[in-house]
């Protein structure tokens, strides 16, 4: 018994010898696991060096003066209100358009706000939850770029302390000036998070291409589907980038097989197509309603006048202009915001491009991928200049991108990965394949120092109204052109159209119902984010109006029976007729047949993903 308790082998009848670990052996196992998890010193160094970029998030206040800085907080307020009122997948923003409401999440991809909502439900205030999401985006983007650069440009043994290619690529991605513009100048949370997730989506597809199979296809489908549901505008750009990447890898494999005189098998392509199709199926809950119901809003108001692409082309000199500002994009070269690539990032990417084109000597391990991102960098830069104007005029859906400089969202990761390739190449030119010389580390420090001055946002104190529905109303009072319209609206809503403004400003419970014609009185009424109720006494037939936009999904009941509603001019508000008597009117926003079908498709895709992830017995 003593030996058994000491952890030596104990014979058991019918079982054979069973080894019971001692406390010392268990401790060694835990220590070994800990070392394996944290043996990558370069990864730890990367996480340490990105801290200056996100330090402002720990400071009091928030950058409300950023272009969409107020949006990033009050969008979460709207999202949370819909979630708490029972919408698992929100569509309706209840306080937009001067309180009439607007189908914001029909067009605005919501996944970034699900992340922020998780932080909020864990107990953080709205602004702090948004800050936590920004921080998560910094970390995700740096780690994803590190993993991708390490996989392609520096396959290293387990004994290595880490990847200098991953370190430099992660820092080039984090400190790319446009990455800091996204957060501290523009305040665009969903675009920032989409760019942070792009390296992970590419990593999942690359892993699937190299080692195709059902489980990797499932992970790739999840990564690609998530990418499409983080930001609507970048969906167009990133979707095209992913398609181009797959075609590039296909062409490379076909060319390689031809040179080696080997037969090419479409096994990898088959699983990649399955993954992309499955990822698209997962996004049905968002993509299908957006495509099929977008005609119910006035979309042209978001792509005309100051949003027209022709006014926002980038001049070549601006790509290396270090001037920094917190203003807006405008016609001409004197923009108030920066579109620079970053001199150090650009220089590193040039070295990486030269390394990618080498034919002899110390070549990169994955030359095809480096050349691909060199091409993407050049295409992205071309798309931002006025030379690309003819393409903007004829390509479908590209107008929804609004601003040509948004193509920086693909140039930034492309240049970062080329910078990683440069670090790998410099390492190979120096002291060999295992021990890096000083050049990659000098480059890493230079990336941090070059962009450190840009990590200082304009912080303002946070007031209670900034985290309430009043923030939406105040924003639209300050910027009247940002009031959304539906197709039933005959004009942009003006202040006089909405009696709700005074109620918001006074902090009173909203009274959405009003009798427009006929004799009667509203005895009591109430509303939530997605519903409204009114108890009406009608002496004569009356026409009841709710100060809520008419839109597919709104349904009304009078005394428990469904009734028809119609849009009232001039703003297209919900109207219905009541006969004499006392009636209880209830209004509720819910799914349409299109949204139900789209949700069913996404659920089916999720079931397929789960099946693919189930472990399989090996033959």
N, C-alpha and C positions, 0 to 999 in steps of 0.2 A: 504493500500500500504506500509505503514511503517513497519507493521509486516512482510509483504511478503519479503521486502528487508532485514529484520533482520534475515531471515533464518528460520522462523517458518512455520508450515504446512499451505498451502494455498489451499483451496478447488477450484477445477476447474470443470466446467460443463462436465459431461459425462466421466470424467477421475477418479474422486475420489480424495483423498488427496495425494499430491506430496510433498516430503520433499526436500527443497533446502538447501544444506549445506552452513554453514557460513564459513567465512575465518578461524575462529578458529578451526572449525571441519575439514576443509581441511588440516590445518597445523598439527592437531593431526593425521590424516590419513597418511600424508607423514612421520611424525616422527615415527609412528608405523611401517610403511614399512621399514624405514631406520634401526630401531632397529632389526627387524626380519632378515634383510639381514646381519647385522654385529653383531648380538648377540653372535655368536660363537667365543668366545675369543680364544679358542684353535686353530681355523683355522687362526685367525689373528696372533697368536704367531708362528704358523708354517711358514707363509709367511715371518715373520720377521726373523726367524732363518735360512731360506734358503738363505738369502741375502749374507752371506760370501761366499757361493759356487759360486755365479754368479757375485761377485764384479769384478773379473778380466775382465769381458766382458765390463765394463765401462771404463777400462784403455785404453790409447792410444796403438795402435799396434794390432798385431794378432799373434796367435801361429802357424806360418807357418811351424815351424820345427816339429810339430806333424805329425804322420805318414801320415794321409790323410788331414792335415791342408790346404795344397795348393789345394787339390781336392775340399774341401768344398766351396772354393771361385770360382775357375775357372769352376767348374760344373755349378754354378749359372750363370756365364758369358755365357756359352754354352747354357744353358736352356733359358736365356733371349733372346739370338740371335735367337733361333728357334721360340720362342713365337712372337717376333716382326716381324718375316718373315712369319707369318700367320699360324703357327702350333699350334692349340689349345691343342693337346696332342703330345708333341715332341717325336720323335724317334731318329732323327739324330743329333749327336754332330759334328758340321761342322769342327772343328779344330784339332781333335784327329788324331792319327797315322801320325804324321809329316805333318798334313794339309790335308791328304786324306779324313778325316772324318771317323766316326765310329758310328754304331747304338747303342750308349751308353744306351739310354732310352728304348731300347728293352729289356734289361736285368736288368737295374738299376731302381728300383721302384722310381717314381718321386714325390710322394706326399709331401715329406719334402721340395722339391725345389719349389713346388707351394706356400707353406707358405712363403719361403724366397723371392720368386718373388713378392708376394703381398707387402711385406715390401719395396722391391726395387721400385715397381711402385708407392708407396706412397711417394717416394722422397729420400729414403736412398741409400747411395752408396752400392756397392756389398758387401764389407767386413762388413759394419755396418748392412746391411740387414741379413747377415749370423749370426752375433752376436745377433741380435734381435731374430732370430729363435732359437738359443741356449737358450736364456733366456726364451722364450716361452716353450721350452721343459722342463726346470727346473720346471717352475710353473705348467705345465700340469701334469707332473709326480707326484709332491708332492700332488696336489689337488686330483688326481685320486686315489692315494694310501690312502689318508686320508678318502675319501668317502667310499672306499671299506672296510677298516678296521673298520670304524664306523658302517657300515651296518651290518657286520658280527659279530664283537666281542664286540660291545658296543652300542646296541640299547638304546638310552637315551631319556628321555622326553624333550619336548620343553623348559622347564624351566632350563635345565642344561646349564652351560656355554660352553660346548663343549665336545669333545671326546679325552681322553688321549691316547686311542688306536690309533685313527687316527693321533694324533700328533706324537707319537713315530714311527708309521709305515711310515708316510710321511718323517720324518727326516732320518730314517734308509734307505729308498729308495734313498733320495737325496744324502746322504753322504756315501753310499756304495762305497768303494774304486773303484770298477770297473765302477761305474757311472762316477766318476771323471776321470778314465782312458779313458773312451769313448770320453770325450770332450777335456781334456787338454793333454793327451798323444797320443791317436789315432786320434782325430779330425774327427771321423766318424759321420757326421751330421745325415744321414738317420737312422743309427742304434740307435743313441741317441734318436731321435724322435720316432722311433718305440717302444722302451722300455718305453718312456714317455706315449705312447698311450695305452700300454697293460693293465694297471689297468682300464682304461675307457671301453675297450672292455669287460673285465671280469665283470665289474660293470653292463654294459648293459645286458649281458647274465644272470647274477645273478638276476637282477630285473625282467627279463622276466620269469625266472624259478619260481620265487616266486609269480609273479602275471601275468600270461600269457594273452596275448591279442594282437590285431593287431597293436596298436600304439607302444607298447613296442617292438614288433617284428620288426617294421620298424626302430626304433632307434638302436636296436641290430644289424640289418643288416648293417646299415650305419657304426656303430662302428667297426664291424668285417671286413667289406669291406675295410675301411680305414686302418686298421691294416695290411692287406695283401698288400697294395699298398704303404707303407712307406719304407720298406727295403726288398730287395729280399731274402737275406740269412736268416733273421729272420722269413720270411714267413714260411719256412720249420719247424723251431723250434716252433714258436707261433701257427701255425696251429695244430701241434701235441699236444701242451699244451691245446688248446681250446677243441679239441676232447676228450682228457683225462679228462678234467674238466666236460664235459657233461656226459661222461660215468660214472664218479664217482658219480655225483649227481643222475643219473638214478639208479645206484646200491644202493645208500643210500635210495632213496625213496622206491624202491622195498623192501629193507630189513626192513625199518620202517613200511611199510604197512603190511608186513608179521607178524612182532612182534605184531602189534595192531590188527591183524586179520581183516584188512580192505581191501576193494577192491581198487586196484590201477588203476587210470585213466591216460591215456597217454596224457592228455590235454596239460601239460607244454612241454612235449617232442615234441608234434606236432608243437607247435609254435616255439620252439627252432630250430627244423629241417628246418622249413620254413625260419626263420631268417638267419641261416647259408647258406642255399641254395640261398637265395636272396642276401646275402652278397657276395657269390661267383659269382653270376650273375653280380653284380655291378662291380666286378674286371675283367670282361671279356676283357675289353679294354686293360688291361695290361697282364693278365695271358695267354690268348689264343695266341696272337702273340709271347709271350715269349716261350711258349711250342712248337708251330708249326713252328716258324721261327728261333729258336735258332741254328738249324743245319747249318745255313748260316754263322756262325762265328766259329772261331777255339776256342772252349770252353776249350779244354784241356790245353791251355797255362795258364789258371787261376787256375788250380787244381794240377799242377805238380811241381816238384823241390821244391822251398822254400814254395810253397803253399800246399804241401802234408800234410795230417792230421797226419801222423805217426811221424812227427818231432816236433809236438806242443802239446803233452800231458803234463798235469800239474802234478807235484809231490805233494804228500800229504803235505809235509812241506811248500810248497809255499802258501797254502790256508790261513795260519796264519803268514806268513813272512811279517813283516812291511816294508821291504826294498822297496824303491820307485825309479823309474827311468823313463827316456824318450826314452829308446832304444826299440829294436824290440824283438819279440818272436823268439827263436832259439832252436835248439836241446839241451837237457840237462837241468839241474836245474838252470843254471846261465842266465836266461833271463834278457833282459834289461828293461822289463816292469813288473808291478806287477799284480799278479792274486789273491791277498789276498781277503778273504771274509770280513775282518775287525773284529778285536777281539771283539769290543763292540757289533757290529751287530750280530756276531756269538753267543756271550754269551746270548744276549737278545733272539735270535732265539731258543737257547737250552731251556731257561726258557719257551718260548712259546710252544715248542714241548712237554715239560713235562706237561704243562697245558692242551695241546690237548689230552694227553693220560690219563688224570685223569678220574676215574670212579665215584668217590664220592666227596663230598664236594662242593666247589665253582667252578663248571665247567664253561667252556666257553659257551656263548649262541649258537654259531654255531660250534660245535665240529667237524663236518664232514669236513667243509672247512679247518679248521686248520690242521687236519690230512692229508688232500689232499696236502697241501703245504709242510707239513713235508716230505711226500713221494716224492714230486717233487724236494725238496732240495736234498734228498739223491740220486735220480736218476740223477739229473743234475751233482752232484759232481762225481758220478761214471762215467758218460759219458765223463768227462774231463780227467780221468786217463787212464793209459795204460791198465788197466784191461778190458776196454771196446773195445780194439782193434779188437777182432773178430766181433763185431757188426758193426764197421766202415767198415769192409771189405765186408759185405754182404747186408747191408740195402741200398735200392735204394735211389738215390739223396742225401744221407747224405754227400757224398764227396764235394758237393757244399758248405757246411758249412765251409770248408777249415780248420778251426782251432777249435780243441775241446774246447778250453777255451771260445769260443763263447756261450757255454751253460751257462755261467754266466748270460746271458740275461734272463734266467728263474730262476736261483738261486737267483739273486738279489731281484726280487719282492717277491719270496717265503719267503726268510729270513726276508724281511721287514714286511710282513704281520704276520709272526710268532712273530716278535718283537712287533707288535701291539697287538697280542694276549697276549704276556707276560705282556704288560702294563695294559691290561684289567684285567688279573688275579691278578697282584700285587695290583691293585686298590681294587679288591674284598677281598683280604687278609688283607687289611689295615683298612680303616675307613668306609667301607660300599659301597653301590652301587652308591651313588650320589656324595659323597665327596672323591676325590682322596687324598691319602697320598702323602708323598714326593717322594716315589720311582720312579714313572713314570717320574717325572720332572728331577730327578737326571739322569735317563737313557737318557732323551732327551738331556740334556746338554752334557753328556758324548759322545753321538753320534756326536755332532757338534765338540767338542774339539778334538776327536780322529782323525778325518779326515781333520781338518782345515789345517794342514801342506801340504796336497795334493792339495790344491786349488790355487797353485802358478804356472801357466804355464810359458813357455819360450816365452816371447813376443818379436816380431820384428816389426820394422816400416813397414808401408804399402806404397809401391811405385806404381806409375801408371801402370807399366807393370804387377803387381800382379792382377790387375783387368781388364786385357785385354786378347784377344786370345793368345798373346805371352806367357802367363803363361803356357798354355798347351804345347806349343812347347818346352819351356825351361825345363819343367818337364820331358818330354820324352827324351830330350837330356841328362839330368842328370840320368835318369833311363831307358835305352834302352829296358829293358825287359817288360816295361809297354806299349809298342806299340801294339795296337790290330791288329788282322788279320781277314780277312773273309775267307771263304772256297775256294775262288778263288785265294788266296795269296799262292804263292809257297815258300815264305820265309818271315821272319820278315823284315819289311822295314828298310833300313839303310839310313844314312844321304844322301848318293849320289843318292838315288832313288827320292828324293824330292827337286826340285828346289824352292819349296815354302818357305823353311826354311829361305833363304836369304831375301826373300820378307817380311816375318814376322818380321825378325830382323831389317830391314831397315824401317819398318812402311809404306811400299808401298801398294797400292791396289793390291790384289792378281790377278795373271794371271794364271788361271787354264788350259787354252787350249793351245795346242802345236801341230804342224804338225809333225808327226813321219815319214811319207814317202810320196813321191810325191813332185811336185813343186807347190808352192803357198805361200801365206802370210796371216797372221791374221791382218786384218785392224784395228779392235778394239775389245775389250772384257771387260767384267765386271762380277762380281759375288756377290751373297748375301749368307746368311747362308745356304739356301736350294735351290739355283738356280745358273745357270751360263749362260752366253750368249757370243757368238763369231760371228763376221762378217768375213767370210773367202773368200778370192779370190783364186781359185784353177786353175792353168794353166794346170795341168794334174789331173787325179784321185789322191786323197790324203786320207791318213788315219789320222784322227783327234783323239787326245787323251786328255781327261780331267784328271787332277791330282786329281781325286776323286775316291774312291772305288766304283766298281760296286756292287750294292746291290738291291734286290727287292724294288721297290718304285721309283727308278730313271727312268725317261722317257725323251726321246729326241724328238724334232721336228726340221725338216729342212725346212725352208721356209713355216712354218705353217703346215706341214704334219708330222705325227708321223712316226718315223723310228726305226729300231731295233738297240740296243746297245749290246755290248759284252765285257767281261772282257779281258783286255790286260795283257799278262804275262810280267814280273814275279810277279808283285804285285797285279794283278787283278783290274787294273784301267779301267775306262770307255773308250771304244774306238768305233768309227764308221767311215764308209767310205763315202766320198763325191765325186760326179762327177765333171768334170771341170765346171767352172763358179763361180759366186758370190753367196754365200749362207749365210743365217742367221740361226745359230744353237742355239737352246734354250734347256736348261737342267733344270729339276725341280724334286724335291723329293716330293712324295705324298703317300697316303695310298695304300696298296695292298687290294685285295678282302678279305683276312683274317682279316686285320685290320679294314676294313669297317664293316664286319660282327660282329667282336668283339665289335666295338663301338655301333652297333645296339643292341646287347644283353645288354650292360651296360645301354643304354638309356631305353630299355624296363624295366630293373630292377629298374631304377630310377622312372619311371612312376608308377610302382607297389608300391614303397615306398611312393610316394606322395599320392597315393590313400589310403594306410593304415593309413597315418597320418591325413587324413581328419576327422574332428569331426563327430561323429555319434550321432543320437538321441537316448536317453535312453528310454527303454520301461518302 
